[in-house]
Amino acid sequence: MRLSFRAVSVLIVLLMGISIAPAFGQEFEPMSTISPDCDYGGNMKAIEAVDELTVRISLCNPDPAMESKIAHLAMGIHPSEYLEATGGTGDLITKPIGTGPYKLENWDLGNEVDLARNDAYWGDTAIEPSVVVRWSSEATARLLELQAGSIDGMENVGEGDFEVVSADPNLNLIPRPPMTGVYIGISNNFPPFDDVRVRQAIAHAIDRNRLVDNFFPGGSIAGSGFVPPSVFGGDTGVETLPYDPDEAKRLLEEASADLGFELPLHTTLSYRDVVRQYLPSPGTIAVDIQSQLAVVGIEVEVVTMESGAFLTSALAGNEPLHLLGWTADYPDGGNFLDPLFAPGVTQLGDQAPYQDAIIQPLLAASQEMNPEARLELFRTVAEGVRDLAPVVPFGHASSAVAWNVRIQNANTSPLDGNENFAIMEDPDDDNIIYMQNGEPVSLYCNDTSDGESFRLCHSINESMLAFATGGTDIIPSLAETWDASEDGTVWTFHLRAGVKFHDGSPLDANDVVATYSAMWDAANPAHTGRGEGFVFWTYFFQGNLNAPAE
């Protein structure tokens, strides 16, 4: 006898000590995943379908950024039946089914993604019948296509082309504020980077002003920590270690004498050849960092990797030095710091050296509702990042998109991949053609951290909440209303009636429970995804239920 996905899920959670709410009614059988306690280490306590259109989420501790996290596309909702049919992999990754204003028409791998209007959309239907998203890693190539009229809009105008676009009467430049951060990540899995003096030497060797002045667009910021000053938690007043090549040499020589490694020290610096808002010229910047490190006695081989492979390897802590960064998903310091230091994150290697100075105060900040006390915790974290140097942040890049002037309601967002194609109109034809920096690595955005993927997912999938077009205000989406308990630990979301997925199936509370449970519960049959470990869930809620032993 073959058990259904739901039956298998029920059996597993019962064996794991997780309760399933009793069925009520004749047609709707509410699902839930409930942890017996909070000893597993995460902040999620329970996800329950109260009735067909009501979802209740219980936390172990209050979360000041809860609404922003629920609005993120990593929390996009999928049909429970489709999760069952795909097992969290395969077609779910390349052929998503969502509730958004567009649905996937075709993904021509290596060339373009085609979206078709969802005429059964619950809200205002998209103006244009179709959206075509293409990609090129070269800003110049994107601009030439825009000037030639073969595309309608482009991502990330090159740092030297802002004036060119502004001076062209046929183009519309839309700047974005520097709500980004970029860094050299250092994995302590690779000696001697497990020695704080070697990491500090790298920090002292980097001329941040040179990098930002030469390779970042105007309006970018150098010299502060990883969290941009415009984001809560970034305005701490804590500066990074100063540029001081002589001190870098001294630290390296001291560590070399104590630990027995030879100078010059040989290592690799890896990056993906994809322009991002936080990294406008990845190859050029990587080579410049290579030159700066050579001055102090660190010989670096620059390694270019395919985007998906790079993310998988870097997030696993398998790249000694790597070039990465972050664009705000929501305006909070935790959004920048959690991906690096949330409990269980492996990108920087062993977390033990960072527990007291960084990880524990950051965890406290994620549960502190008082803004002043929370800012003081972020200040403690910033000091720990400066002193222990697990990453070397060097700038906050401004960026811009460009559109043909005929495109009405053209927009962008300070948040990663949050453009709204549905409200745009092209009077000359029946589509919007956009060129971004790289090909998406997945269209199952619950299990990726790739911004090129989020831009597509934003049109296809929806979360219970959303961010307003062009900004950071929280607005209703699949949930029409929501409320929280007085202590901030119980959140209740009331879903819209009549919403349908692209396959015609109705949205209900079980779809939310199934989607969230697949990310949260490592024993769930659908806890597979693309293989990135549902990193945003870890960032947001600090851990997985039934996580396997290391």
N, C-alpha and C positions, 0 to 999 in steps of 0.2 A: 504494500500500500504506500502510495506517495503522499506525504504530508504537504499541505500548502505552506507558502511562505509565512502566513500569519500563524498557522499552527506550530510551525517550527519555532517562530519567534516566541510564542507563548511558552512552549516547552523549555526553550533556553532560558528565558527570563525567570521562569519558576525555579529551574534548577540553580540559577545564580542568586536566588533570593530576592528577585525583583517582583513586585506585585503588579497584577493586571486588574484594572477596574472591572467590576462585574458588568455584564451586559444589561442594557435596559432598552425597552422599546422593541418593536418587531423587526425593524429594518436596520437601524443604526446600532452597531456594536462598538462602543467607545474603546479606544486603545489608550494605553498609558505605559510609560516606563518610569519606574520609581526606585530610587536607590534606598536600601534599608537605612543608611546613615550617610554621613559626609566623610567617613574615614578614608574613602578612596582617594581623596586629595583634591577633587574638583569642587566647583562652586554650584553646579547644577544638582538639584535635589529631586525634582520630579517634572515630567511633562505629561499632561493629562488632557484628554478630550472630555470635557464636562458634558457637552451635548454636541449636536451636529455642527454648530457654528460657534462654539466656545472652547477656547484653549486656555488652560491654566498652567503657568510655569512657576515652580517654587525653587528658590535659591537657598543655599546654605547661609550666605551672607549677603547683605545689600550690595548693589552694584550701581554706582552713580552714572555709568555709561550704558545702562541696559537698553534704553530706547535706541541709541545709536547702533548698538550691536545687532539688535533685531532688524534694523533697517538695512544692514549690509547684505550685499548679494550673495555672500557665503552662507546666508541663512535663507536663500531662495527656496520656495516650496515646490515639490515635485509630487506627481500622483503616486499614492501608495501602491497602486496596482503596477505602475511602471517600475518602481523600485523593486517590487517582487519579481517582475518578469525579467529584469536585467541583472538582478543580484548586485546592484550598485556598480556595475561596470559595463563594458561593451557599448551598446547603443546609447546608454544614458550619457556617455561622455561625448559622443559624436552626433547624436540625434536627440537633443533634449526636448522634453515636452513641458511647456510652462503655461502661464496665464497671461503673458505680456502682450503688448500692442503689436508685436511682430512674432512670427514663428519661423523656425528654420525651414528654408526651402531647399538649400543645397550647400554642402561644404566641399568645394573643389580643392582638395588638399594641395597646398603649395601655391595656390592662385588667389582664391577669393571665397568669401562666405556670402551667400544670398539669403536675404530675409524677405518674407512675404507678409503683407498686412493681415492681422487677425481681425476679420470682419465681425467676429462674435465677441470682441473685447468688452469687458464689463464697464469700462469708462469711455471717454471720447476716443473714437477710433483714430488710428494714425492717418495723417493727411496724405502722405505719399504711399502708393501701393507697394513699393519695394525699397529695400535698402541693400546696397552692395558695399561690402567692406573688403578692401585690398590692403596690401602692406608693402613697405620698402624700408630697409634699415637706414637708408641715406636721406637726410633732410633735403638735400639738393634735388634728388630725384623726385621726391614728393612735391616740392615746389614747382619743378618744371612741368609735372603732370597737371597741377592746379592752374598754372599759367596757360597751358595748352588747352584747357577745358575738358580734359579727359576724366577729371574727378571734380567733385563739387567742394570738397573740404579736405583738410589734412591735419594730422596730429603733429605737435611739436615742431614749430618753425625753428630752423637752425639758428644758433646764437648769432650768426653774422647776417641773418636775413630779415630781422625785425624791421629795419628801415626800408628794405626793398619792398616788403609786403605793405607797409604803411603808406609808401609813396605810390603804390599801384591803385588807380581808381577802380579797377575791376575786382579788387580783393578787399576782404574785411578781416583785419587782425583783431583777435579777441584774446587779450592777455589773461594769464592766471597768476594769482599771488604765489609767493614761494612757500607753499605749504608742503614742503618736501624735505627730505634729509638723505644724505648719501655718506657712505663710510667704506673703509677697508675693514673687512671682517677678518678676525684672526682665530683660527681653530687651535685650541691648546692640545688637541689630539696629536699634534706634530711638535715634538721637542725641537728646538729649545723655546718654542712659543708658549710652553707651559710655565716659563719663568717671566715674572712681571717686568723685570728689567728689559727683556728683549721686546716685549710689547710696548713698553714706554719709549724705548729707543725708536721704534717705528713711528710713534706719535710725534716725537720731537723732530723726526726727519722730514715730516711733511709740511711743505709751505702751502697752507690753505689759501692764503691770499693770492698766490700765484695761480693756483688751479682755478679759482673762481674768476679772477680778473681776466685770465686768458681764454678760458674754455666755457664759461657760463654766460647766459644772456644778461643784459642789463637788468638791474633790480634784484639780482641774486645776492645772497648774504654769505659771508665767510666768517669763521672764527668762533662761533658759538657751538654748543653741543649738538647732539643728534636731533632733538626735538626742536622744530622751528619756533622762533619767539612768538609768532602769531597764534600758536596753539596753547591751550591751557596745559601747564606743566613744562613749557619750554622757556618761560620767562623767569628762570631761577637765579640768574646772575652768575652761574657757575660757568667758567670758561674752560676750554680744552687746554691740554698741555701746550706750551708755546713752541713755536718753531725754533729749534736750537740744535743744529747739526753737531756741534761740539759735544753737547750733553748726550746726544744719541750715540756718538762714537764712544764716549766714556762708559756709558751703560753697557754697550755691547762688549767692550774690552773686559769690563769687570765680570760680566756673565760668562764670557768665553774662558777666562782664567779659572773661574769657580767650577764650571760645568764641563770643561774640556772639549768644547766644540771649536772648530777652526774658523778663522776669519779670512776672506770674506765668507759670510753665511750664504748658502745657496738654497733657494726655494722657488715657488711658483706663485704667480698672481693670476687668478682666473677671472673671466668675465664673460657675459653673453653679448654678442654684437647686436643689441637691440637698444635703440634710443628710448629712454624713459623720461618722464617729467623730471625726475631727480638726477638723471645722468645724461646730459645733452650730447656728449661726444665720448662714448665709452672707450673706443680704441685709442684715441688721442690722449685721453686722461690716463689710461692704463700705462701707456708708454712714458708719459711724463712722471708718473709715480715710480716707474722702474728706474728712471734716471735719478730721481731724488734719493731713492733708497741706495743706489749704487755709491753715492757720495759718502755715505756713512758706513759702508762695508756690508751691504746686503745685496747680493747679486740675484736678480729676479728674472725668471723666464715668464714672459707674458703668454697666457694660454687662452685662446678664444674657444668657447664651447657653444654647442647648440642650446637654445634657450631652455627647453624642457629638461635636458640632461643636466645643464648647469644648475638649475633650481633644485633638482632632486639631490644632486651631489653636495651642493653648498649647504642646503638645509639639513643634511645628514652629518655635517661636520667633516666632510671628506675633502675640503679644499683648504690648504694651509693659509693662504691669503686669497681673499676674493673681494670683488668690487660689487657692492649691492647698495640698495637704498630703499626708500619708502615714500609713497605719496599718500597723503591723508585719506583714510576711508571715513573718518569722522574726526572732528577737531578736538583731540584729547591726547595728552602725552602717552597714555597707556596704549593707544593705537600704534605709536611708533616703537615703544619699548617692549611691549608684550611679545611681539614676534621674535625678539632677540633673547628675552629673559624670563618669559613665562615658565613655570615649572615644567620640566620635561623637554624643553626645546633643546635640540642637539646641535644647532648651527655653529656654535662657538666651542663645541667640545664639552668637556666635563664642567658641570655647573657648580661643583663644590666650592671652587675658589671665589665664586661670586655670590654665594648664598647670603652672607650677613650684610654685605655692603650694598648689594643691588637687588637680588631676587626677593628677599623678605620685605624690605621697604616698598618695593614695587607692588607686591601682593597686597600689602596693607593699603597702599594708595588705591588699589582697585576696589576696595571695600569701604573706603572712608567717604562719608557723605558731606563732611564739613570742608568747604573749599580751602580755607586757610590751612587747616591741618593737612589736607591733601597736597597742597603746594609745597609744604615743608617736607613731606615724604618724597616728592619728586626732586626736591633740592638734594636730599640725601642720596637718591639714586644717581643724580647727575655727578655728584662728587665721587661716588663709587666707580662710575664709568670712566671718569677722568683719571682717577688714581690707579685703577687696575687695568685700564686700556684693553678690554676685550675687543673693542672696535675703535677705529680712529675716524670719527666724523670730520668732514671737511667742508661742508657747504649746504646751503638751501637754495636750490635752483628755482628761479622763476621760469615760466614757460608760456607758450601761446599756441593757439590753433589759428588756422586761416581758412576762410570760406570765400567762395565766389559771392560778390555783392548781391546777386539776384536771389540767393537763398534766404528766404524769410524765416524769422524766428531761429536763426542760427545761434547755437549756444554751446557752451562748454561748462566745466565744473572744476572747482578746486579739488574735488574728491576724485579718486582714481577710477577712470573709466565710466564716469557717471553722466555722459552726454545723453540728451533726450532727443533721439531722431524723430519720434512720433509727432512732435509739434512743428517740425520743419516742413517748408514747402518750397518746391522748385517750380516756378510758373512755366518753365520751358519743356519739362518732360515729366515722366511719372515715376521717378526714382531719386534717391539720394545716394551718391557715390562718395565714400569716405576712404581715405588712405591713412592707415595707422602705421606704427613702427615695426610690428612683427606679426607673424601668424599666431592666432590663439593656440595655446597648448591643450585646451580642453574646453568644452561647453558645459561641463558639470562643475560649476564654479563653487560648489560647496567644498570641493577638494582641489583647490589650486590657490596660489597667491599671485597669479599672473594677471597684470592689469590689462594686457591685450585681450585676454579672455573675458574679463569683467565687462568691457565695453559691449561685447556681443550679448553676454548674459543679461545685461541691463535692459535690453529690448525684448528678450525671450522669457526670462523668469522674473518673478516678483517675490518680495518678502512681505511679511505682515505689515511692516512699516516701510517708509521710503524717505529719501532726502528730496527737498524741493529742487526743482530745476535750477541749476546754476548756483546753488547755495548749500547750506548745511542745516537748515531748519528741518525738523522731523515732521512728516505729514502722514496721514493714513494711506494705506495701500490695500492689501488683502484684508487687513483688519480695519474695520470702519471706526471702531472706538477701542479704547483700552484703559485700564486703571491698575493702580498698584496699592498694596496694603500700606498701612501707616509706617511700618518698619522697613518697607522697600524690599521684602523678600518674596512676596507673592504677586505675580503679574497675571492679569486676566485679559485676554484678547478676544474681541467679538468680531468674527469674520463676516464679510459681506455675503448676503444671500444672492444666489443666482450666478456666481462666478464659475466659469467653465475653463478647463484646461484645453489646450489646442486639439487634443484628441476627442473632445466633446464630453469628457467625464466631469462631473461636478466637483468643485472644491469643497471639502469638509474638514473638520478638526482632525480627523484621522490622518489626513495627508500631512498636516503639520507635525503630528506626533511621529509618523513614520519617517519623515525627512530628518527631523532632529535626532531621533533615536538612532538612525543609521550613522550619524556623525558621532554621537555621544558614546554609544555602547559598542565597545570593541568586540563583543560576542554576537552582535547583530549580524545576520547573514548578508546584509547589504553594506556592511562596514568595509568596503573594498576601495571603490573610487579609482582615482588615477594613480594612487600610490604616494601622494604627498602627505598622508597621515591626517587629513582633515585639519590642516594647521590652524585655520582661523578658529575652529572650535577650541583648540588648545589655547590659542591666544585669548579668546573671549572668556572661557570658563575653566581654564587651568588644568583640565585633565579628562581622561576617558574612564567611563565605567567599565569594569572587567578588563582593564588593560593587562596584556600579557606581561609576565615577569621579564625583566631585561635579560 
